[in-house]
Amino acid sequence: MAISKRVCVVLVAILLVSQRFASAEELPTVERASFPKDFVFGTATAAYQYEGAATEGGKGLSIWDTFTHRPGVIAGNTTGDIAVDQYHRYAEDLWLLKDLNMDAYRFSISWSRIFPKGVGEVNWEGVKYYDMLIKHLLELNIEPYITLYHWDMPQALEDSIGGWLSPDIVDAFTRYARFCFERWGPRVKYWITFNEIHSFANAGYSSGEHAPGRCTPPKCSAGNSNTEPYIVSHHALLSHAHTVDMYRKEFKDAQKGVIGITTDCTWYTPLNSSSNSDQRAAQEAIEGFLGWYLDPIFFGDYPASMRASLGSNLPTFTPKQVELIKGSQDFVGINHYSSMYATFNETNGEIIKTGTLNYIQCTFTSKFVTVE
């Protein structure tokens, strides 16, 4: 199967426009013909948010299974045990995608559905589910895009080695990825190693609001918000680099696929465009969000502004790791949710980021991001 000359990862955004702002007659008509012929229309899901069947079919627990079962962690003590039940209803779900005239479907593999312990014995019943999902997609002429990791670390690896906090996770992730390439690579041509490292590193290890719920005590029972997000991100980036290297050396030529990564980015613009300090604030805010993950992938190291502000809290790459991670992408996906203004607080040297849509104010310090 030939790869399109341009890979477009499309996140479908639904714009709801109230009549008090504009009438339907005032809005421009947007149709498929408005886009280039090779533009890809698709939608995306995450295994924990969609599959359900949390303990069915031989699946092992993930950190999200454990996290959401802690009393009081989630509003109403709800869980993803059932979610939208795609595990049982995938056939009708895919027909809905066909009805919407989608070209592509990006979904994630549940690592613990394939390897209940994270490594070792394969759960073939879980493998069969993804076999059938991919088979149905191709029969409907919907291109599968697979995300290898969308936040659901096997709980067994969290317990045994500390998950993303351990350098040993790089080998475990690479072995898991190898199985996926061997099993589905002949039919799947688009691979994403990670979805939004920034999200699970910060919410999982700085604020403690996502699994595994770690942050500096007393807010969390264990963790270090000043160091762990950077350690987690570093190990995830190394896992990405090793996985891409393996794919290119062992699978790419035969399978004719491409591999990349998806990150999220809040875009920052100077509150006062004529202010040099506000311009600097916006630039450093972008570097501390988007550059944190893309600078290593494109240039081989973290942004200089991050190194200057974080010092020893920011891990370093060895020369061999720099060589491995630099250029480790065939494409990059960007999930963009909102934009914010940035201004520099002259009194304490902090960058203040003020939301334009939801009016959330964040303070970016040399340690971590806090939401006020």
C-alpha positions in Angstrom: 0.0 0.0 0.0 1.5 3.3 -1.0 1.8 6.1 1.6 0.3 9.4 0.6 2.8 12.2 -0.1 1.4 14.1 2.8 0.4 12.7 6.1 -2.4 14.7 7.7 -3.4 13.8 11.2 -6.8 15.4 11.6 -8.5 16.0 14.8 -12.1 16.7 14.1 -13.2 19.8 16.0 -16.9 20.6 16.2 -17.5 24.4 16.2 -20.8 25.3 17.9 -21.8 28.8 16.8 -24.7 30.5 18.6 -27.3 32.4 16.7 -26.5 35.5 18.8 -23.1 35.6 17.2 -23.8 34.7 13.6 -26.6 33.4 11.5 -26.2 30.4 9.3 -26.3 32.6 6.3 -23.2 34.5 7.4 -21.0 31.4 7.8 -18.9 30.2 4.9 -19.7 26.9 3.4 -17.1 24.2 4.2 -17.2 21.0 2.3 -14.7 18.2 1.4 -14.0 20.0 -1.8 -12.7 22.9 0.2 -9.7 20.8 1.2 -6.9 19.2 -0.8 -7.7 15.9 -2.4 -5.2 14.0 -0.1 -6.4 15.7 3.1 -7.4 13.0 5.6 -10.6 13.3 7.6 -10.6 11.1 10.7 -11.3 10.7 14.3 -9.4 9.4 17.3 -10.0 7.5 20.5 -8.1 6.2 23.5 -8.4 2.6 24.7 -9.3 3.4 28.3 -11.8 6.0 27.3 -13.6 3.8 24.8 -13.0 0.0 25.0 -14.5 -0.9 28.4 -14.2 -4.6 29.2 -11.6 -3.6 31.8 -11.3 -7.1 33.2 -12.6 -9.2 30.4 -10.8 -11.3 27.8 -7.7 -11.9 29.9 -6.8 -8.2 30.1 -4.6 -7.1 32.9 -5.2 -3.9 35.0 -3.8 -0.6 33.9 -2.9 2.3 36.1 -6.2 4.0 35.0 -8.2 0.9 36.1 -6.5 1.2 39.6 -6.7 5.0 39.8 -10.4 5.4 39.0 -11.3 2.8 41.6 -9.9 4.9 44.4 -12.8 6.4 46.2 -13.3 10.1 45.6 -10.7 10.4 42.8 -13.3 10.8 40.0 -16.6 12.7 40.4 -19.3 10.3 41.3 -16.8 7.5 41.6 -17.3 6.7 37.9 -14.8 4.5 36.0 -14.0 3.4 32.5 -14.9 -0.2 33.3 -17.6 0.0 30.5 -16.9 3.3 28.9 -18.7 3.3 25.5 -18.2 -0.5 25.3 -16.3 -0.5 22.0 -14.8 -3.9 22.9 -18.2 -5.4 22.3 -19.7 -2.9 19.9 -16.8 -2.1 17.6 -18.6 -3.4 14.5 -21.5 -0.9 14.8 -19.1 1.8 15.9 -17.1 1.4 12.7 -20.3 1.6 10.6 -21.0 4.9 12.3 -17.5 6.1 11.2 -18.3 4.9 7.7 -21.6 6.8 7.8 -19.7 10.0 8.7 -17.5 9.4 5.6 -14.3 9.2 7.7 -11.1 8.3 5.9 -9.1 7.2 9.0 -9.5 6.1 12.6 -6.8 6.6 15.1 -7.1 4.3 18.1 -4.7 3.2 20.8 -3.7 -0.3 21.9 -4.3 -1.2 25.5 -0.8 -2.5 26.5 -2.2 -4.5 29.4 -4.8 -6.2 27.1 -1.9 -7.6 25.0 0.6 -8.1 27.9 -1.4 -8.4 31.1 1.9 -8.1 33.1 3.4 -5.6 30.7 6.0 -8.1 29.5 6.1 -11.9 29.1 3.0 -13.9 28.3 0.8 -12.7 25.4 -3.0 -12.5 25.9 -4.1 -13.9 22.6 -7.8 -13.1 23.3 -6.8 -9.4 23.4 -4.8 -9.7 20.3 -7.8 -11.2 18.5 -9.9 -8.1 19.4 -7.4 -5.8 17.6 -7.2 -8.3 14.7 -10.9 -8.0 14.2 -10.9 -4.2 14.7 -8.3 -3.7 12.0 -9.9 -6.2 9.7 -13.3 -4.4 9.9 -11.6 -1.0 9.3 -9.9 -2.2 6.2 -13.0 -3.8 4.9 -14.8 -0.4 5.2 -11.8 1.3 3.5 -11.0 3.2 6.7 -7.3 3.6 7.3 -6.1 2.5 10.8 -3.7 4.7 12.6 -2.4 3.1 15.8 -1.2 4.8 18.9 1.0 2.6 21.0 0.6 4.5 24.3 -2.3 6.6 25.4 -1.6 6.9 29.1 -2.6 3.4 30.3 0.6 1.8 31.7 0.1 -1.8 32.8 -0.3 -1.7 36.6 2.0 -4.7 36.9 4.9 -2.6 35.5 3.9 0.3 37.8 4.2 -2.0 40.7 7.3 -3.9 39.7 9.6 -1.2 38.4 7.8 2.1 38.9 6.5 2.6 35.4 7.8 5.6 33.6 10.1 6.5 36.5 12.3 3.6 35.8 14.9 3.5 32.9 13.9 -0.2 32.6 10.6 0.9 31.1 12.4 1.7 27.8 13.2 -2.0 27.1 9.7 -3.1 28.2 8.0 -0.5 25.9 10.2 -1.4 22.9 9.4 -5.1 23.3 5.7 -4.3 23.4 6.1 -2.2 20.3 7.9 -4.9 18.5 5.0 -7.3 19.0 2.6 -4.8 17.6 4.8 -4.2 14.5 5.2 -7.9 13.9 1.5 -8.6 14.3 -0.2 -5.6 12.6 2.5 -3.9 10.6 1.7 -5.7 7.4 -1.8 -4.1 7.5 -1.2 -0.9 9.5 0.9 1.8 7.8 0.6 4.7 10.3 2.1 4.4 13.8 2.2 6.9 16.6 4.4 6.0 19.6 2.9 8.3 22.2 -0.1 10.6 22.6 0.6 13.7 24.6 3.6 12.8 26.9 3.1 16.3 28.4 -0.4 15.4 29.6 0.4 12.2 31.4 3.8 13.5 32.7 2.3 16.7 34.2 -1.2 15.5 35.3 0.1 12.2 36.5 3.3 13.3 38.2 2.9 17.0 39.0 -0.7 17.7 39.9 -1.6 14.1 40.7 -5.0 14.5 38.9 -4.4 11.7 36.4 -3.1 8.2 36.9 -0.9 7.2 38.7 -1.8 10.1 40.9 1.7 11.2 42.0 2.8 14.6 43.2 4.6 16.2 46.1 3.0 15.4 49.5 0.7 16.2 51.3 -1.5 16.6 48.2 -0.5 13.2 47.1 0.7 10.2 49.1 3.9 10.0 47.1 5.8 11.8 44.4 8.0 14.8 43.6 6.4 17.4 41.4 9.7 19.2 40.9 11.5 16.2 39.3 9.2 13.4 38.3 7.5 15.0 35.3 10.9 15.5 33.7 12.1 12.0 34.5 8.9 10.5 33.1 9.1 12.6 30.0 12.8 11.7 29.5 12.1 8.0 29.6 9.1 8.3 27.3 11.2 10.2 24.8 13.9 7.5 24.9 11.2 4.9 24.5 10.0 6.8 21.4 13.5 7.0 20.0 14.4 3.3 20.5 11.0 2.3 19.0 11.4 4.5 15.9 14.9 3.2 15.5 13.7 -0.4 15.7 10.9 0.2 13.3 13.1 1.8 10.7 15.8 -0.9 10.9 13.5 -3.9 11.0 10.1 -3.2 9.7 9.8 0.0 7.6 11.2 -1.2 4.3 9.1 -4.4 4.3 5.9 -2.9 5.7 6.0 0.4 3.9 4.8 2.4 6.9 5.5 5.6 8.7 6.0 6.4 12.4 5.7 9.5 14.4 4.5 11.0 17.6 1.6 13.2 18.7 1.9 16.0 21.2 -0.4 18.6 22.6 0.3 22.3 22.5 -1.2 25.4 24.0 -0.1 28.3 21.8 1.2 31.4 23.5 1.2 35.0 22.2 2.6 38.1 23.9 0.0 40.0 25.9 1.7 43.2 24.7 3.1 42.5 21.3 5.4 45.5 21.5 6.9 44.4 24.8 10.3 42.5 24.5 9.7 40.9 27.9 6.2 39.6 26.8 7.7 38.3 23.6 10.2 36.4 25.6 7.5 35.2 28.0 5.5 33.8 25.0 8.6 32.2 23.5 9.7 30.5 26.7 6.2 29.3 27.4 6.1 27.6 24.0 9.5 26.1 24.5 8.5 24.8 27.9 5.5 23.1 26.4 6.0 22.2 22.7 9.7 22.5 22.7 10.0 20.1 25.7 9.1 17.2 23.4 9.8 18.4 19.9 13.3 20.0 20.4 14.8 16.6 21.3 13.1 14.9 18.4 14.2 17.5 15.8 17.4 18.9 17.3 18.6 16.3 19.8 18.2 18.2 23.1 15.8 20.1 25.3 15.4 23.9 24.7 18.2 26.0 26.2 15.6 28.1 28.1 14.5 24.9 30.0 18.0 23.9 30.8 18.7 27.4 32.2 15.6 27.5 34.4 15.5 23.8 35.5 19.1 23.0 36.0 19.8 19.5 37.4 16.0 18.8 37.5 16.1 18.3 33.7 17.7 15.0 32.7 20.5 14.9 30.1 20.9 12.8 26.9 24.2 11.0 26.3 25.9 11.5 22.9 24.5 8.1 21.8 21.0 9.1 22.9 21.2 12.4 21.1 22.1 10.5 17.9 19.2 8.2 18.4 16.5 10.7 19.2 17.4 13.4 16.7 15.3 13.0 13.6 13.2 10.2 15.2 10.0 11.1 13.3 8.4 10.7 9.9 5.6 13.0 11.0 4.4 14.9 14.0 0.7 15.2 15.2 -0.4 18.3 17.1 -3.4 18.3 19.3 -4.3 22.0 19.8 -7.0 22.9 22.2 -6.6 26.6 23.1 -4.4 29.6 22.9 -3.3 31.9 25.7 -1.6 35.3 26.3 1.8 35.4 28.1 3.3 38.2 30.0 6.4 38.5 32.1 6.0 39.4 35.8 8.9 41.7 36.5 8.6 41.3 40.3 9.5 37.7 40.6 10.7 36.7 37.1 7.8 34.4 36.5 5.9 34.0 33.2 2.2 34.6 33.6 -0.1 32.8 31.0 -3.7 34.0 30.8 -6.3 32.1 28.9 -8.2 33.7 26.1 -11.2 31.4 26.1 -11.5 29.8 29.5 -9.7 32.5 31.5 -7.5 29.9 33.3 -4.4 31.6 34.6 -1.2 29.6 35.0 2.1 30.5 36.5 5.1 28.9 34.9 7.9 28.6 37.4 11.4 27.1 37.1 10.0 24.0 38.8 6.6 23.1 37.4 3.3 24.5 36.2 0.5 25.2 38.6 -3.0 26.2 37.7 -4.6 28.9 39.7 
